[in-house]
Amino acid sequence: MSRMLAKSRTGYYGRYGGRFVPETLVAALDEVERAFVEARRDRKFKAQL
């Protein structure tokens, strides 16, 4: 992935852009992100697609 599109630890992409959500949703979105990353690595999950 190019550096411009790589996500930083703060959730921003490149110089601008990023994830701008209410603070109350940050934990839920972090949980969704973790589940997505885990599912991407799961061969059984991919086989079901």
DSSP file (Angstrom, degrees, kcal/mol; ACC not computed):
  #  RESIDUE AA STRUCTURE BP1 BP2  ACC     N-H-->O    O-->H-N    N-H-->O    O-->H-N    TCO  KAPPA ALPHA  PHI   PSI    X-CA   Y-CA   Z-CA
    1    1 A M              0   0    0      0, 0.0     5,-0.1     0, 0.0     0, 0.0   0.000 360.0 360.0 360.0 138.0    0.0    0.0    0.0
    2    2 A S    >>  -     0   0    0      1,-0.1     4,-1.2     3,-0.0     3,-0.6  -0.286 360.0-116.8 -67.4 156.2    1.3    3.4   -0.8
    3    3 A R  T 34 S+     0   0    0      1,-0.2    11,-0.4     2,-0.2     3,-0.2   0.838 113.2  61.2 -62.3 -33.1    2.3    5.6    2.0
    4    4 A M  T 34 S+     0   0    0      1,-0.2    -1,-0.2     9,-0.1    10,-0.0   0.854 112.5  36.5 -63.3 -34.7   -0.3    8.1    1.0
    5    5 A L  T <4 S+     0   0    0     -3,-0.6    -1,-0.2     8,-0.1    -2,-0.2   0.568  90.1 112.4 -95.9 -10.1   -3.1    5.6    1.6
    6    6 A A  S  < S-     0   0    0     -4,-1.2     8,-0.7    -3,-0.2     2,-0.3  -0.421  70.6-121.0 -68.2 134.4   -1.6    3.8    4.6
    7    7 A K  B     -A   13   0A   0     -2,-0.1     6,-0.2     6,-0.1     2,-0.1  -0.548  23.2-141.9 -76.8 136.3   -3.5    4.4    7.8
    8    8 A S    >   -     0   0    0      4,-2.1     3,-1.6    -2,-0.3    -1,-0.1  -0.423  30.1-100.7 -88.1 171.3   -1.7    6.0   10.6
    9    9 A R  T 3  S+     0   0    0      1,-0.3    -1,-0.1    -2,-0.1    -2,-0.0   0.743 121.8  59.5 -64.3 -22.9   -2.2    5.1   14.2
   10   10 A T  T 3  S-     0   0    0      2,-0.1    -1,-0.3     1,-0.0     3,-0.1   0.490 118.7-108.2 -86.7  -2.1   -4.4    8.2   14.7
   11   11 A G  S <  S+     0   0    0     -3,-1.6     8,-1.1     1,-0.3     2,-0.3   0.548  76.4 128.6  91.1   7.5   -6.9    7.0   12.1
   12   12 A Y        -     0   0    0      6,-0.2    -4,-2.1     2,-0.0     2,-0.5  -0.733  49.2-143.9 -99.4 147.7   -6.0    9.5    9.4
   13   13 A Y  B     -A    7   0A   0      3,-0.6     3,-0.5    -2,-0.3    -6,-0.1  -0.941  64.2 -35.1-108.6 124.6   -5.1    8.7    5.8
   14   14 A G  S    S-     0   0    0     -8,-0.7    -6,-0.1    -2,-0.5    -9,-0.1  -0.239 111.3 -37.2  63.1-152.6   -2.5   10.9    4.2
   15   15 A R  S    S+     0   0    0     -3,-0.0    -1,-0.2   -11,-0.0     2,-0.1   0.804 131.0  10.0 -78.4 -30.3   -2.3   14.5    5.1
   16   16 A Y  S    S+     0   0    0     -3,-0.5    -3,-0.6    -4,-0.0     0, 0.0  -0.132  98.5  60.7-121.5-144.3   -6.1   15.1    5.4
   17   17 A G        +     0   0    0     -5,-0.2     2,-0.3     1,-0.1    -4,-0.2   0.373  52.2 123.9  46.1 176.4   -9.0   12.7    5.4
   18   18 A G        -     0   0    0     -6,-0.3     2,-0.8     2,-0.1    -6,-0.2  -0.914  65.6 -30.2 134.8-159.8   -9.6    9.9    7.9
   19   19 A R        +     0   0    0     -8,-1.1     2,-0.7    -2,-0.3    -7,-0.0  -0.855  50.6 177.2-102.3 109.0  -12.2    8.8   10.3
   20   20 A F        +     0   0    0     -2,-0.8    -2,-0.1    -8,-0.0    -9,-0.0  -0.887  23.8 138.8-114.9  99.3  -14.3   11.6   11.7
   21   21 A V        -     0   0    0     -2,-0.7     5,-0.1     1,-0.0    -2,-0.0  -0.907  60.2 -78.6-135.4 160.9  -17.0   10.2   14.0
   22   22 A P    >>  -     0   0    0      0, 0.0     3,-2.3     0, 0.0     4,-0.6  -0.325  44.4-117.1 -58.5 144.4  -18.4   11.2   17.4
   23   23 A E  G >4 S+     0   0    0      1,-0.3     3,-0.9     2,-0.2     4,-0.5   0.804 113.0  65.4 -54.4 -31.9  -16.2   10.1   20.2
   24   24 A T  G 34 S+     0   0    0      1,-0.2     4,-0.3     2,-0.1    -1,-0.3   0.692 102.4  48.4 -67.3 -17.7  -18.9    7.8   21.5
   25   25 A L  G <> S+     0   0    0     -3,-2.3     4,-2.5     1,-0.1    -1,-0.2   0.546  85.4  88.8 -97.7  -8.8  -18.6    5.7   18.3
   26   26 A V  H <X S+     0   0    0     -3,-0.9     4,-2.3    -4,-0.6     5,-0.2   0.915  88.4  48.1 -58.8 -47.1  -14.8    5.3   18.3
   27   27 A A  H  > S+     0   0    0     -4,-0.5     4,-2.0     1,-0.2    -1,-0.2   0.906 112.6  49.0 -61.9 -42.2  -14.7    2.2   20.5
   28   28 A A  H  > S+     0   0    0     -4,-0.3     4,-2.1     1,-0.2    -1,-0.2   0.906 112.0  48.1 -64.9 -41.4  -17.4    0.5   18.4
   29   29 A L  H  X S+     0   0    0     -4,-2.5     4,-2.4     2,-0.2    -1,-0.2   0.857 108.9  53.9 -68.5 -34.2  -15.6    1.3   15.2
   30   30 A D  H  X S+     0   0    0     -4,-2.3     4,-2.3    -5,-0.2    -1,-0.2   0.897 108.8  50.0 -63.5 -39.3  -12.3    0.0   16.6
   31   31 A E  H  X S+     0   0    0     -4,-2.0     4,-2.3     2,-0.2    -2,-0.2   0.907 110.3  49.3 -65.1 -42.8  -14.2   -3.3   17.5
   32   32 A V  H  X S+     0   0    0     -4,-2.1     4,-2.4     1,-0.2    -2,-0.2   0.910 110.4  51.7 -62.0 -42.3  -15.5   -3.5   13.9
   33   33 A E  H  X S+     0   0    0     -4,-2.4     4,-2.5     2,-0.2    -2,-0.2   0.920 109.4  49.0 -61.6 -44.1  -12.0   -2.9   12.5
   34   34 A R  H  X S+     0   0    0     -4,-2.3     4,-2.3     1,-0.2    -1,-0.2   0.916 112.0  48.9 -62.1 -42.7  -10.5   -5.7   14.7
   35   35 A A  H  X S+     0   0    0     -4,-2.3     4,-2.5     2,-0.2    -1,-0.2   0.893 111.2  50.3 -64.1 -39.9  -13.3   -8.1   13.6
   36   36 A F  H  X S+     0   0    0     -4,-2.4     4,-2.3     2,-0.2    -2,-0.2   0.927 110.6  48.3 -63.7 -45.9  -12.7   -7.2    9.9
   37   37 A V  H  X S+     0   0    0     -4,-2.5     4,-0.9     1,-0.2    -2,-0.2   0.908 113.4  48.2 -62.2 -41.7   -8.9   -7.7   10.2
   38   38 A E  H >X S+     0   0    0     -4,-2.3     4,-0.7     1,-0.2     3,-0.6   0.916 111.0  50.2 -64.4 -43.4   -9.5  -11.1   11.9
   39   39 A A  H >< S+     0   0    0     -4,-2.5     3,-0.8     1,-0.2     7,-0.2   0.864 103.6  59.8 -64.6 -36.2  -12.0  -12.2    9.3
   40   40 A R  H 3< S+     0   0    0     -4,-2.3    -1,-0.2     1,-0.2    -2,-0.2   0.811 109.3  44.0 -61.1 -29.2   -9.7  -11.3    6.4
   41   41 A R  H << S+     0   0    0     -4,-0.9     2,-0.7    -3,-0.6    -1,-0.2   0.566  90.8 100.0 -91.6 -10.1   -7.1  -13.7    7.8
   42   42 A D    <X  -     0   0    0     -3,-0.8     4,-2.1    -4,-0.7     5,-0.2  -0.686  53.0-166.0 -86.8 112.4   -9.7  -16.5    8.5
   43   43 A R  H  > S+     0   0    0     -2,-0.7     4,-2.2     1,-0.2    -1,-0.2   0.873  89.1  54.0 -65.3 -37.9   -9.6  -19.2    5.7
   44   44 A K  H  > S+     0   0    0      2,-0.2     4,-1.3     1,-0.2    -1,-0.2   0.907 108.6  49.5 -63.8 -40.7  -12.9  -20.7    6.8
   45   45 A F  H  > S+     0   0    0      1,-0.2     4,-0.8     2,-0.2     3,-0.5   0.931 110.9  49.4 -62.8 -45.4  -14.6  -17.4    6.6
   46   46 A K  H >< S+     0   0    0     -4,-2.1     3,-0.8     1,-0.2    -1,-0.2   0.870 106.2  57.0 -62.2 -36.8  -13.2  -16.8    3.1
   47   47 A A  H 3< S+     0   0    0     -4,-2.2    -1,-0.2     1,-0.2    -2,-0.2   0.820 102.7  55.6 -64.8 -30.2  -14.4  -20.2    2.0
   48   48 A Q  H 3<        0   0    0     -4,-1.3    -1,-0.2    -3,-0.5    -2,-0.2   0.708 360.0 360.0 -74.9 -19.9  -17.9  -19.3    3.1
   49   49 A L    <<        0   0    0     -4,-0.8    -1,-0.3    -3,-0.8    -2,-0.2   0.517 360.0 360.0 -71.4 360.0  -17.9  -16.2    0.9
